[in-house]
C-alpha cells in the first residue's frame, strides 16, 4: 500500500463547550484536505502541460476552501467551496467534465456531512444541477431527508429555486471519447463471449475512478466532509457508487474525523470505508493514520482499490491510497501544505 | 428504551476452517430473527383479528426461513425465503401492500449482504419487481455492482430474465387510504403556513415505518442479513431511506453479526446503524446486546426511533427498539422462539 500520512502533532487546547475566546481560536488548528480522484495515474500518461493544469486546479480548489477557514468560516462552507472549484473544472470527474453513462448522459452524485450535528445530505443520478455538492447541502439543510435520487432530487431542487443547466453543460469531448472507447472495448470483448450476466464485463480500470472531495476542520473545531462524482464511464442500470452513500464515500463526526473516499465504489460500500475509519478511532482509540491505513488495507484484501482523505479534530491528516496515484492536496494552519498526484507524497 | 434482548449462551465449537464433520454441524447453533417494521403499534389500534393475521404472517415467514436452515441450507436462502413471505403478504410495507409515494405509486427498496464474503446487493426505487429482495440478491450475485437505482435496476432485472408485475399488483386499498389521509393532513397543514422549505412537513409518524427484514445464522456458521421496504407513505422527491443502504439498514459479517434495521430512515443512515453495531463488536469487543442497545440509544439521542434485529456468529440474538412496537419473531436451534408485536418481549 502506498501511503502518504502526515502526523502533525499540533498544539490543541481541549474543546470548549462554551464559545472560545479570540485568543483560544487563534491557537486552534484548522485546515483542509482535497482529492480529485484516485486510480491509474501514471507520470508517463500526463504531459507536463496537463500535469500543470491539474496542479493549478487542485491548488485553486484548496485555496478557495482555505481562505474561508482562515477568515473563521465554517468547515461546511470550505468543503463546498473547494468542491465547487473541482466541479467547475473540466479536469475532474464531477460536475463539468463528468464521465458519460452508457446512455450518453452525465449522471451526478454527491454527499456532504456535518461533523457537529451528524446531519447529512446526498443526491444520486441528477443531470441538470451545475454544482451537485450544493444540492446535497440543500437536502441536508432544507429537507427532512438525507438522500434524494434521480428526477425526484431535481424536483426538490426546482422547488427550492435551484438554477438548472442542460446536461450538455457537463459534457466534454475528452469524456465522450472515453465513452466511445469503452463501448468499442465492450463490443470487441462481447464478440469473444456468447453471453454474460455481469453488467459490464469490460470495466475500464482507468476510467473507473475520479471523484472529488474535501474534508475540513474549522477554527471552531467543527469537521465536515463532502464528495462529488460523475461515477463510472459507460455505467449502466442506474449504478450507484460510494460517493452518495453516507458512511461509505463520506462521513464526518466531531468526535473522531471527517473522511471523503475515492475508488472502486463497490468495495468502498461493502467496507463502509468512511465510517470504518471513524469507528476505529471511536471504539478502538486508533490514531487517524492507523485507522485510515487499516481500512484501505481491508479494501485491498477484498480486491478493491482507491484512497481516502481524512482529517481529525486535532488537525492531523491522512491520505492513504492503494491505487497508482491520487490527485490530492492539503493546507494546514501550521503552514504545512502540498499538492501531489503520483505515488508517494513528498 | 424498550429492549427485548436474549442472551443465549449456546454451546458453540470454535469455527473450523476445514469442512466440519456431521457431528460438529449437528452441534452448531443456527437460527433466524425477522422483523415486519417498527413504529407506533399500539394494542388498542389492532383488533384481535388483525393481530392474529400479523402473528400468523410473521410465523409463516419465520418458519419458511427456519426450515431452510434446519435442512442445512444457507443463511442467504433463509433470509430471502423469510422476506419473500412478508413481501407477498399485504400486511407489511414491502412488496404487495407497500405504501404509496406522493405520485400514487409503490416504490420499492431492498438490500442483502452475505456475511461470509461481505458481498452485498441493493436496489432502490423499483416499481415492477414482485420480490425486491430477490433482485437485490441478483445484483449481488450477477452484477459487478452493489447498488442499482430506479429504471436502471429494472433494466438489469429484464436483462437477467426477471418476471415483471404491474405496479397495481403492490397497491392495496388500505395503503391508498393512508396516502389520501396523508395528503389531506398535508393540505390542511399547508393552509396554516404560507410557505415551507421542508419536503414533507406533515410527516405521518404512524405511516413512516414499516420495513421487513431477516437475519440468519446457518449450520455452516455463515451470517446473512436482508431488508425490504416500500419506504414512507406520501414520500416525494425520490427519497431513499436506510433500507437499501449497506451499513445503515443492512449489514452482515461472519466476524461479528448480521443486522437488519427498521425505523426513521434518515437517522438510521446518519448513525450507520447496522454497521455501527458490528463495529462495536469488531473494535471494542462489545457483546451483540450491548452494541445493539448502544446504537439504538444513539439514534434516540439524535431524535430518531425504530429498532433492529441482530444475530451473532454464536447464535445470540438482540431485538432492541425505542419505538412503541416492532413486529418481530425469532427461532433458534436451541428451541427458543417467539413472535411479538408490542412493547416488551416475553
Interface residues (C-beta under 8 A of the other chain):
Chain A: X113 X118 X119 X120 X124 X125 X142 X143 X144 X145 X146 X147 X148 X149 X150 X151 X152 X153 X155 X156 X159 X160 X197 X198 X199 X200 X203 X236 X237 X238 X239 X240 X241 X245 X246 X247 X248 X251 X265 X266 X269 X270 X271 X272 X275 X276 X279 X280 X282 X283 X284 X286 X302
Chain B: X113 X118 X119 X120 X124 X125 X142 X143 X144 X145 X146 X147 X148 X149 X150 X151 X152 X153 X155 X156 X160 X197 X198 X199 X200 X203 X236 X237 X238 X239 X240 X241 X245 X246 X247 X248 X251 X265 X266 X269 X270 X271 X272 X275 X276 X279 X280 X282 X283 X284 X286 X302
